[in-house]
Amino acid sequence: MRAEFGEPIRLLMGAVALVLLIACANVAGLQLARGAARRREMALRFSLGAGRWRLVRQWLAESAMLAAAGALLGWIFAAWAGGRPPA
């Protein structure tokens, strides 16, 4: 089986890796655009007394929530595509 399906599987894994790389670049671009759009809000928070670390923690918390939601949806989709119910 390895001789028969080895090459197509490697090709498929390469295509999947490329799609994942494109998706990651897309999410990074969206995060940068969102950060640029919120520049005024962050300047206002900073001028009202919020420290830099507080703002950084807020950005990290928002990014972590987005990553957790994406991971959960990816896990559910993978379980559905694999034909197994989520554990």
N, C-alpha and C positions, 0 to 999 in steps of 0.2 A: 504494500500500500504506500509506503514511503516513496518508492520510486515513481509510482503513478501520480500521487497527489502532492508530493513535496514542493515542486516548482509552482503549481497554481496556488498553494496555500501561502507560500512566501510572497507571491505577487499580490494576493489579497491582503495579507498583513501590511505590505507596503502601502497599498491604497488606503487602508483604514488609518494607518499612521499619518498619511498626508491629509486626510479629511480631519483627523483630530488636531493636527497642527494648524490647519486653516481655522477651525472652530476656536482654538485657543487664541489665535491672533485676532479673531473677530471680537471675542469677549474682552481682550486687552484693549482694543480700540474703543469699544463701548465704555469701558471703565475710564479711559482717558477723556473721552468726550463728556462723560457725566461729571468728572472732576473739574473739567474746564467750565462747564455750565454752572457748577456750584461754587465757583471762585468767589463771587460776591457774598454768598451766604457765609462762607468760611471767614471772609474778611470781617463781616459783621460780628460773627461769633467771637473772633479773636479780639476785636475792638471792645466788645462787651466784657472781656475778662477771661474767656476760655483759654487755657494754656495750650501750647503746641501738642503736648502729649495727650491731652484730652481729645483734641481733634484727630490725632493719629489713631487713638483707640477707637474713635467713632468710625473712621474709615476702615479700620481693620475689622471691626464688628460687622459692618455692612458687607464687606467683601466675604467674610467668613459665612454669613448667612446666605449670600448668593451661591457660594461654593457648596454649602451643605444642601441647598435646594437642588442644585444641579447634580450633585452626587446621588441624592435620593431618587431623582427622576431617572438618571442613568441606570441606577441599580434596578429600579422597577422595569424599565424598558428592556434591560438585559435579561431579566428573569422572564419577562413575557416572551421575548424573542427566542429564548432557549426552551420554552415550553414547560418551565417549572414555576410553581408559585413562589413568591418571596418567602424566605424563612422567617 
